[in-house]
Amino acid sequence: MGHRFQLPPTSRWVLRLFVFFMLLFSIMRVLTFFSFRPDGVSFSDAVPSFLMGMRFDLRWVCILLAPLLIAGSFNRFSPFQSSRTKRFWIIYLVVVSSFLLFFFGADFGHFDYVETRLNASALNFIEDFAISMSMLWQSYPLFWIFLLLSLIIYGLYRFFQRSHSKVHTIKHPFKPMRTFWMMLLLIIGVAGSNPAKPLTWKDAFKLGDNFKAYLALNPLENFFTTLRFRKPFTDDGSAKVQFDVMKELLQLPKESTMLNFQRREVFAEPAKPMNVVLVICESLSMYKTGLSGNPLNTTPYLQQLANEGLLFERCFSPHFGTARGVFALLSGVPDVQLSKFSTRNIEAIDQHTILNSFNNHEKFYFIGGNSEFNNFKGLLVNNVNGLHLFEEGMYKSPKFNVWGISDKNLFKEANEVLSQQTTPFFSIIQTADNHRPFVLPEEDTAAVAAKQVDELQLKKYGFDSQKEMEALLYTDYSIQQFMEAAKQQPWFNNTLFVFIGDHGVKGNATALYPDAWTKERLTDEHVPLLFYAPGFIKPEKRKEVVSQVDVLPTIAGLLNQPYTNTTIGRDLLRKPAGKDFAFIIHHDEAKIGMVNNEFYYILNMNLQKDTLVPLHFNAPLLSKEKYEQTKKQMAVETIALYESSRWMLLNNKKASVKP
């Protein structure tokens, strides 16, 4: 009787493997919990996440083992039929295990970087695989990591061989009823319990907390679900509903018709034939610079320029990431596309830019590396008329690292080109060395490596390592070398210089800013914005909130250059009083928000949960009524900015706008 109901060998092997893989998923979730849990979250608090997580794991283990159970139930494909079929299925299991190890390894790095599970945004880096791998190779000990992974994979190969040999190897005829119950359990497992109402990705967010939700999800579930977010989506209806809010927020003309954001800006005085040099500084996070009062004094030269220029101390990029920052700066549209950079989305690459209004200026873009990375080239060449693009392979200076020539040499080469111009120019220089792998050219090491800071001080003021601090010192040094060389050129005194970060960097800013800046990761977007033109711009430090999308309208306003504005950016020196704001989106966490001079409003779109945090030390407590009123108003404006930006991504076409 016992033999009659005994499971076939394939089913028994699948059960052994099922236990192994469920244990593997559970161990990885436990490691994730202890590695990344926020303060105040206990193990007992996370029990619901672990229980739901087992259901997600059950789904993926069943999916991975389904081919073996189904095909292996037939004699012809059974892993116990022959040495050939045995070898095939063991290789299959090794491949599956390698696939899992890759996902879990990438997930740990992703969680450490942006505090969420691995998602489809990772494909942005795979699209630039060679450059991304070079950066990783130069930043991490990949040889030893790959060696360790190879040893683990070999160990798994031996484990699968041994687990196979422990199952009684007898041939058996295919009898459907013997595997029926296994198949039924397989269906239930893939559904996550109830096939009539399968477990969904959104169910995790019913736990009411981002960390608990991502702890419940595993990297496979999160990655493959978020693939659908990579396609641009706009709902004209939603944008229309929000138009009246945007009309008030942007102070659009009264005669503006539905979804018409165009406003023509003209000036009483003629345009100034000045040059413009806009420097986009890699990872120039405000709290890490001396401009914030950071006592490590990592940017002494920028501080000197700021004392003679117009500094906006509270400028925010809409998002974290160079590709998104450059896109927003040039187009005036926050890149609200989830899981994929708009620079790589064919539907969104066509964008009107105010840069084309400078029709009497020669236009230059200098990047030290390959402009194909993140498809900067597509964004620039397709949208900027008559652009002269300089990139890796076009310079005399040697390639320094994965990002191309060094920043100092990039500035040097740009200076040589600009000094040959006889007509006004608009030049953009994009730096890169304040980024991993945080290495310095040997020729410049002595200039910045002399400053040694102990580890406790580094951590206190926002740096993870001495090398990271030296990279920022090198950015400042490179700017100094450029500006001192430019001062020797006749074009210097007729040039407006603008310096801004492409984005900020997460880290501990509690020594300089209230806790909300660190806890809510405002440090990711907070960057300095500096306009410098002695004799033309009056020195001033301003504290109102501004955005990266405001840069081009402000430059045009300073030069009295007529232009047509079609997006969210505004001339900071002419905008209405009391209308200070910056839109922010954290793509991986699906958080949108808005900063004004007093508060940061955050809406978690996954959790449908919002909050309002003060931005100043010792901020007065609001009454409950005033708190709710402020939160409601900022919620309305945040959603309006988000929906309008989604619409603009696909409707801000250059052909439909006169420059």
N, C-alpha and C positions, 0 to 999 in steps of 0.2 A: 504493500500500500504506500509506504514511504517513497519507494522508488518511482511510483506512478506520478506523484506530484512533485518530484524533484525537478528544479529548474534546469534547463539545458546548460552546458558549459559556458556558452557565450553570455547568457543572462547572468550566470554566477560571476563571471569575470567583470561584467559591467557593474554589478553591485559593488564589487571590491573597488573598482575604479571610481564609482560614484562617491563612496566614503572618502577616498583619497582626495578627490577634487573639491568636495564640500569642505573638507578640513583645510585645504590650501586656501580657498576663498575666505574662510573664517579667520585663519591666521593673519591674512593680509588686512582684513578689516580691523582686527585687534591692533595690529601695528599702526594702522592709520589713525586709530583713536588715540593711542598713547603718543604718537608723534605730533599730532596737529590739534589736539583738543584745546579749545579756548579755556581761559581761566574761568573757574566756577562751574565747569561741566564735569560731573562725576560719572563713574561707570554706570551707576544705577540710573542716572538721567538718560543714558544712551541705550538702555535695554530695549526700548521700542524700536530704535534704529537697527539694533542687531537682529531682532526678530523679523522685521520687515526685510532686512538685508539677506537673511537666509532664504526668503522667498525669491528675491531677485537672483541669488546665487543658484538656487534650485533650477530656475529657468535656464541659465546659461550652461550649467553642468549637463542638463538634459539635452540641450541643443548640441553640445559638443560630443556627447556620447550617443546621440541618436543614430548617426551613420553606422556605428559599430553594432548597436543593438539590432537595427532593422536589417541591414545587409548581412551581418554576421549570423543571423538566424537561419539563413539558407546554407545548406551544406557547401555549395560551390564557393561561397564567400566567407565561410566560417573561419575564424582565426585558429581553429583546431582541426582544420581540414588538411593543411599541408604546411611545410616550412615556408613556402612562398606567401601564403595568406597570413601566416603568423607574422612574418617580417613586414608585410605591408601594413598591418594594423598597428604594430609597434612603432613603425615610422610615423604613421598617422598620429599616434598619441604623443610622440616626441615633438612633432610639428605643432600640435595643439598646445602642448605645454610651453613650448618656446614662444608661441603667440601670446599665451597668458603672461609669461614672465616679462615680455616686452611691454604689454599693456600695464601691468602692475608697476614696473620700473618707471615708465613714463608718467604714470599716475602720481607716484610719489614726488617726482620732480615738479609736476604741474601743481599739485596741492601745496607744495612748499612755496611756489612762485605766486600763485593767485588765489590760494585758499579754496579751490574747488576741485572736483574730480576731473580727470582727463576728459576733454570734450572735443568736438569737431574743429575747434579753433586750431588744434594742433596741426591740422592739414595745411594751414598757412605756411608752416615751416617746411613741411614735406614738399610743398610746391617749389621751394628754393632749397632742395635737399643738399646739394653740394656745399653751398655757403653755410647752411645751418650745421651740417656735419663738421665743417672746418672750424666753425666757432666752438662747437662742443669739444672737438679734438684739442683745440688750443686752451680750453678752459677747464677740462676735467680729465682725470686719468682713464681715458676710455680703453686703453690697451688692457689695463688690469681689470677693468669692469667686464670687458668682453672675455677675458681669460676666465674670470670667475663664472660668468654665465655659461661658458663652454663646459666647465667642469660640472656645473649643476645639471646641464642638459645631458651630459654623459651619465651622470648618476641617475637621472630619470630614466634613461634608456635601459640601464641595468635593472632598475626597479621594475619597469614594465615587463622585462623578460622574466624576472623572478616571480612576479605576481601571476603571469601567464602559466608558468610551470606548476604553480600550486593548485591550479584548477584541474580536475580530472579530465584528461585529454581523450575523450572518446567521440567517435562520430555519432551523429544522431540524425534521424530524419526530421524534416521540418513539420512540426505539428502546431498549427495556429493557436490552439487553446493554451498551449504551454507558454506562449509568449504574449497572449492577449492581455493578461493583467500587467505585464511589464509595459506594454504599449500604452495602456490606459494611464498608468502612473506617469509615463513619459509626457502624455498630453496634459495631464494635470500639472506636472512640473513646469512645462513651458508656459502655461497660462499663469502660473504663480499661485495656484490653488483652485480657483473656481473658473473653469473654462467658459462659463456663461458670462462672467464679468472678470476678464483678465486683469492682473495687476499692471498698472501703468506707471510711467516715469513721474507723472504729476502726483501720484499717490504719496511719493516720498515727501513732498513738500507740505502735505497735510500734517506732518510732524511739527510744523510751526517754527522751524529754526533751520537756517541754512546749513550749519555744520551737521546737525542731526539728519537732515535730508540727504546730504552728500555722503554721510557715513553709511546710510542705508543703501544708497545706490552703489553699484560696483563700477569700475571704469568701463567695462564693456557696455553695460546698460546706458551709462551717461553718454559715451562717445557715439554709439550708433543711433540713439534717440536724437541727439543734437545735430545730426547730419542734415535734418530737414530745415534747420535754421540758416543754412548757408545760401539759400536763395532769397534775393530781395523781395520784399512784400510790402505793398502800400495799399492802404484802404482810403480811397478818395473821400468816402463818406466820413471817416473819422477825422481826416484833415479838415473837411468842410465844417464839421461840428466845432472844431477848435479855432476856426479862423478869426472869429471876433475877439477871442482871447489874445491871439497873436497880433491882431491889428492894434490892440491897446498896448501890448507889451513892446512891440517894435515901433509904436507911434507911426503906423503907416498912414499915407494920405487918406483923407476922408472918402475920396472918390474911388479908392481901391475896390475892385470887384473881387468876387469869391476866388480864393487861392491865387490871387495876383499879389505877389510880394515885391514887385518891381517898384523901385523909387529912384528917380534920376536926381543925382546930386551935382549941382553946378555952383560956381563961386563967382563972387563979384570981381575978384582980382584974377589976373591971368595966371596960368599954371607956372610954377617955378621950375626952370630947367635943371633941377638938381639930380644928382645921382642917388641911387638907393643901394645899400648893401644890407641884405637881410641874412642874419646868421642863425640857423636852426641848430641849436646845441643839443647833442645827444644826452638824454637823461639828466638834464640840468634841473635837478630837484631843488626847489627854493630852500628847504630847511637844511640842506647840506652845504649851502653857500654862505659866505660871509654877509651877503645881502640880507639874510634873515637875522643876523646877530649871532650866528654860530661862532663860538670862540675859537674853533680850530682854524679859522681864517683861511679857508681853502681857495678863495677867489679874490685875492687882494687887488688884482688889476681891474676886474669887473667892478669892484667896490669903488675904485678910483674913477672909473667911467660913470658910475651911478651918481657920484657926488657932483658930476658936471652935466648930468643928463636928466631925462624924465623917466623915473622908475615907477612902475606899477607893481606894488608889493604883493598884490593878491590877484594874480592872473592864474587862470586854470585852463588846462587843455581839457576838451570834453571827454578824453579817454586816455587809456594807457596803451602805448605802442607807437613806434615811429611811423609806420605806414598810415595809421589812422590820424596821427597828429599832422603829418604833412598834407593829407587829404583835406582835413578840416581847415587848415590854414589857407590853402590855395583856393578852396571852393566856397568856404564860409558855411559849409554844411557839416554838422557833427556826423561822424561815420557810425550811425546807429545800427548798421547791419550786423546781426549776431553771427558768430562763428566763422565769418569770412571777411577779409579786408575788402573794402569797396574798390581799392586799387586793382583788385584781381577779379572784380565782378564786371563782366562785359556790359551788363544792363546799367551799371552806375558809373562807368569810367568817363562818360561824356558829361563834362561839367563846365558851366560858365564860370570864369574867374575874373575878378577885378583887375588882375595883372595885365590883361589885354587892353585895359583902358589907357595904359601907359604907351600909347602908340608911337610916341616920339623917342622912346627909349629902346636901346638894344638890350635884349634880355639874355641873361646867362644863368646857368645852374651848374654848380660845382659839387660833385660828390666823389669822395675818395675811392669808393669801391665800384661794384657792378650795379648799374642803374636798373638791371633786370630784377634785382632782388626786390621782392614785394611789388614788382611791376611799377616802380617809380617812373620808369621810362614811359610806360603807357599813359600814366596820368599826366606827365609833363608834356611830352611831344604831341599828344593828341589834343591838348587843351590850350597850350600857351603858344601863341602865334610867333613864328620866327625865332624860337628858342635855340640858343647855342648851348648844347648839353655837353659838359666835360665829365668824363668818368675814367675808371681804371683802364689802362692801356693807351690813354691819350696824354699821359704826363711824362715828363722827364724823370721825375723822382721814382725810386724803386718801390715796388709793393712792399708794405711793411708787415701786415697781418691779413686775416680774413676780410677785414673791412677796407683793404686797399692801401693807398699811401697814407702816411701819418698825417694827423691834423695839422701839424706845423707846416709840413710840405704842401698840404692842400691849400692852406692860406697863402703860402709863398707862390704857388703856381697861379692861384686866382689873382694875386696882386700883379703878377707879370702880365696876365691877359688884360686886366682892367686898365693898367697903365698905358696900354697901347691904344685905348679908345679915344676918339676925338669928338664923339657925340655923347649925350647923356645915356647912362645905362642903369638897368635894374638888375642887380646880381643877387642870387641866393646861394649861400654856402652852407652845406649840410655836413656837420662834423660827425665822428663815429667812435673815437677812441675812449670816450667815457662809458664804456660798455665792456662786458666780458669779451675777451679774456683778461682785461685790465693789465696789459703789458705796455711798456714804454720803449721807444727807440733808444738804443744804447747811446746815441749821440746826445740825447736830451735827458738821460737819467739823472745826471748830476744836478740839473737845474731844478728838479722837483723832489728828488728822493732824500734830500738832506733833512727834511722835516719828519721827525720820528715821533709818533704818539703812542702811548701805552694802550693796550687793548681795552681797558675799562673806559678810558676817555673816548676812544673810537666808538664803542658801543653806545655810550651815553649820548653822543652827538650824531648818531644815525649811520655810522659806517660799519660794515661787516669785517673789513680788513684794512690793513695798511695799503695794500695794492689798490683797493677801491678809492681810497682817499687820494692816492698819488695820481690816479687817472683823472680826477676832477682838477687837481692842481695842474695837470698837464693841459687840460682844456683851457684853463685860465692863462697859462704860459703861452700857449699857441695863439690865443687871441691877442696877447700883448705883443708877440713878435709880429703879427699881422698889422696891428694898429700902428706900431712904431715904424714899420716899413712904409705903410700907407701915408703917414704924415710927411714923408719925404717926397710924395708925389703931388703934382699940381691939382689933381682932382679931389684931394682930401677935404679941402675947405669948402667944397661945394657938394658935400655928400652927407646924406642922412644914413646913419648906421642904426640898425635895429637888432637886438639880441633877444632870443626867446628859446626856451626849452621845448623839445618835441613832446616831452611828457616828463613826469616826475618818477620817483622810485619809492616803493614802500619801505618803511623802516620806522625806527623809534624816534619820534619827534617830540616826545613829552617834555624834554628839557627846554623846548622853545615855544611850543604851541599847546593849547589845551588838549586833553586826552582824545577828543573826538577826531582830531586830525590824524592820529595814529590808528585808533580803533576802527574808524570808518574809512580808512585808507584814502583820505584826501591828499596825503603825501604823494600818491600815485599821479595826481594831476596838477599839483601846485607848482608853478614855474615862475621865474622872474620874467618880466617884460620891460626892456630898457630901450628908450629912444635917445640917441646921442648925436648931437650936431652943435658943437659950441658956437655961440654967436647967433644961432638960429632958434634953438630950443632953450627955454629958460629952465635951469636946474630945479627939480621938484621931486618930492617923494609922495606918491598918492596911494591911499589905502582902500579905495573902493574896489569892489569885485569886478573883474573884467574877464574876457575870454580870449582864447587863442583865435577864434573866428573873427575877432575885432581888428586884427592886425592890418590887413590890407585896406579896409575902409579908412583906418586912422592914417596910414601912410599917404593914401590918396588925399585925405583932407589936409594934411600938413603941407602937401605940395600944391594945393588948389587944383588937383587933377580931376576934371569932371569924370564921373563914372556912373554906371547903373548897378545898383545893388539889388540882388534877387533872393538873398538868403537871410541868415540870422545875424551876421556880423554888423557892427555899428561903429561909426566914427566916435572914438572915446572922448574926443575933445569937443564934440557937438551934440552928444546924446542928451536926452532930457534928464534933468535932475531927478534923483530918486528912483531911476530905472536901472539899477546896478544888479546884474545877475550873470551867472554862468551855468550852462547846462552840463551835466556830467552823466556818463553811463559806464557802469562796470559790466562789460559784456558777459563774462564767464559766470557771474553771479546773477545775471538778469536783473540788475539794479539800475534804476534811473534816478536822477536827482537834480537838485537845483541849489546853488549857493547864492545867497545875497549877502549884504553887509553884516548881517547879524546871525543868520542860521544856515544850516545845511539840512535840506529836506531829502529823505531817501524813501523810495518806493521799491520794495522787492516784488517784482512782477510774478515770480513763481509762488511766493507765499501770499500775495495780495495783502501785504503788511507794510505799513509805513511808519516813519518816525521823524522827529524833528530834534536836532541837536544844536546847542549854542556854539558859536565859534570863538568866543572871547573868554579870557580868564575872568572869574568873578562876575559873570553875566547875571543880571538880575533875574530872579525867578518870575516867570509869567503866571498870571492867574490861569486857572483851568480854562476859562472862557476865552482868554486872549491866546492861549496856547493852541486850542482847537481852531480858532479863527485863523491864526497865522498858518497852521498846518494845512487847513482846507484851501486857503488862497494859493499857497505854494504848490499844493497837489494839482490844482487846476492848471497852473502855469507850467509845471513840469510835464504833465501829460500833453499839453498843447505843444510844447517844444519838441517832445518825442515824436508825436504823430506828424507834425509839420516837417520835421527832419526826415522821417521815413518817406514822406511824399516828395520832398525836395531831392532826395537821392536819385529818383528816377525821372524828375521833371525839371531839373535845373539845367536844361540843355543849352549849350553855347550858341547853337544856331538860332534859337528863339529870342536872343537878347542882343541888343546893340551895345557895344562896349562903351 
